[in-house]
Amino acid sequence: MEEVRATSAWVAGCSTHVVVDSKGLEKVVDTIQGSIPKVEWDFEGIHYFDNGPLTVQYLFVLDALNFCFWPDKDMTYDHLASGLRAALRNDKSVFDADRLQKYTGPQLRELLKWPRPLPLEDERIRLLHEVGQELERNFGGKAANLVESCGKSAVYLVALITRHFPGFRDHSMYKGHQVFLYKRAQIFAADLWGAFKGQGYGEFNDIGAITMFADYIVPAVLRNLGVLRYSSALASIIESNKEISSGSEEEVELRACSIYAVEKMRELIEIKSGKKVLSVELDLWLWSFGIHCSSLQPHRTLSIYY
Ligand SMILES: Nc1nc2c(c(CN[C@H]3C=C[C@H](O)[C@@H]3O)cn2[C@@H]2O[C@H](COP(=O)(O)O)[C@@H](O)[C@H]2O)c(=O)[nH]1
């Protein structure tokens, strides 16, 4: 994920709306004293897991749809993960590649037992079709084949996913430069690693290369911890719940500075305590803290990437 790391660092270096506060960062690192609280993958108990290829199919579908829940004030990631789990328990062929290509909005709603249109429903359907078509065309219909072809490399997996599935190409233009964020492709690798506990489909020799997943929860957590600071203009946009356009400087800075800050946190933990932590572990700790923190103020962007 060298391009994610390098381009995020570049944004952080010329960012004007968001600042990574090195003092704030150091304070957090001093507080945790080299050992971040261990958060178990699926601490919520909402995901499907059967230790086999169907779990891989489930996680790929889940991460194809893992974005933008906030427009419906009652919807969260939990509804998606547990809704897809219930659908799969009820019918093992529900995520077969041929079926993925045919779902309609109302059918997906029915699958998730959601009583009204989903946020960005048309895009969700388009992305499901894309996943079904491309899995069928190049991977024998199975996400497990996609993962097996990666030779235990998370970096290669992310590259392969972004090459084959345009919906996962999470990138932006910032001050004339292309910036790579790859949130959903990276989170899929991390979900495999977490679910399979680093074994089988979850075994990656380079899991340390994955960065944090730039969503709308972790930036707000980092701000809450004093690691990120916002300009007063950006702070008032976020506090008044106004939407920030996808691809705007503000939005790219919020996401890229979060990636950069977590990389810096990881480096500083190692310098201060000699302990190596993974960005994936830091992400899960920060994210799980965020979803339990009612005072958090996430930014609002309509996006298919996070
Ligand atoms: N950075 C980061 N962002 C994450 C996740 C996850 C879930 N990961 C699973 C993996 C293991 C655990 O057991 C988790 O269940 C979801 N999100 C993002 O959060 C937002 C949803 O917020 P709300 O609308 O309040 O539900 C949305 O952008 C979604 O894409 C993560 O881990 N890291």
PDBQT file of the ligand as one rigid body, heavy atoms in Angstrom, charges set to zero:
ROOT
HETATM    1  N1  LIG A 401     -12.070   2.506   9.856  1.00  0.00    +0.000 N 
HETATM    2  C1  LIG A 401     -13.002   1.585   9.912  1.00  0.00    +0.000 A 
HETATM    3  N2  LIG A 401     -14.230   1.842   9.403  1.00  0.00    +0.000 NA
HETATM    4  C2  LIG A 401     -15.166   0.873   9.478  1.00  0.00    +0.000 A 
HETATM    5  C3  LIG A 401     -14.935  -0.363  10.046  1.00  0.00    +0.000 A 
HETATM    6  C4  LIG A 401     -16.120  -1.093   9.931  1.00  0.00    +0.000 A 
HETATM    7  C5  LIG A 401     -16.432  -2.472  10.433  1.00  0.00    +0.000 C 
HETATM    8  N3  LIG A 401     -15.322  -3.316  10.482  1.00  0.00    +0.000 N 
HETATM    9  C6  LIG A 401     -15.505  -4.580  11.136  1.00  0.00    +0.000 C 
HETATM   10  C7  LIG A 401     -14.272  -5.328  11.245  1.00  0.00    +0.000 C 
HETATM   11  C8  LIG A 401     -14.130  -5.908  12.478  1.00  0.00    +0.000 C 
HETATM   12  C9  LIG A 401     -15.084  -5.403  13.411  1.00  0.00    +0.000 C 
HETATM   13  O1  LIG A 401     -15.733  -6.392  14.124  1.00  0.00    +0.000 OA
HETATM   14  C10 LIG A 401     -15.973  -4.476  12.565  1.00  0.00    +0.000 C 
HETATM   15  O2  LIG A 401     -17.310  -4.830  12.533  1.00  0.00    +0.000 OA
HETATM   16  C11 LIG A 401     -17.044  -0.272   9.301  1.00  0.00    +0.000 A 
HETATM   17  N4  LIG A 401     -16.446   0.909   9.032  1.00  0.00    +0.000 N 
HETATM   18  C12 LIG A 401     -17.022   2.136   8.511  1.00  0.00    +0.000 C 
HETATM   19  O3  LIG A 401     -17.636   2.831   9.589  1.00  0.00    +0.000 OA
HETATM   20  C13 LIG A 401     -18.715   3.632   9.081  1.00  0.00    +0.000 C 
HETATM   21  C14 LIG A 401     -20.019   3.134   9.639  1.00  0.00    +0.000 C 
HETATM   22  O4  LIG A 401     -20.403   3.820  10.735  1.00  0.00    +0.000 OA
HETATM   23  P1  LIG A 401     -21.931   3.781  11.221  1.00  0.00    +0.000 P 
HETATM   24  O5  LIG A 401     -22.730   4.537  10.171  1.00  0.00    +0.000 OA
HETATM   25  O6  LIG A 401     -21.920   4.433  12.556  1.00  0.00    +0.000 OA
HETATM   26  O7  LIG A 401     -22.296   2.316  11.265  1.00  0.00    +0.000 OA
HETATM   27  C15 LIG A 401     -18.722   3.412   7.564  1.00  0.00    +0.000 C 
HETATM   28  O8  LIG A 401     -17.914   4.365   6.935  1.00  0.00    +0.000 OA
HETATM   29  C16 LIG A 401     -18.115   2.027   7.478  1.00  0.00    +0.000 C 
HETATM   30  O9  LIG A 401     -17.599   1.764   6.189  1.00  0.00    +0.000 OA
HETATM   31  C17 LIG A 401     -13.629  -0.640  10.604  1.00  0.00    +0.000 A 
HETATM   32  O10 LIG A 401     -13.313  -1.698  11.141  1.00  0.00    +0.000 OA
HETATM   33  N5  LIG A 401     -12.714   0.371  10.508  1.00  0.00    +0.000 N 
ENDROOT
TORSDOF 0
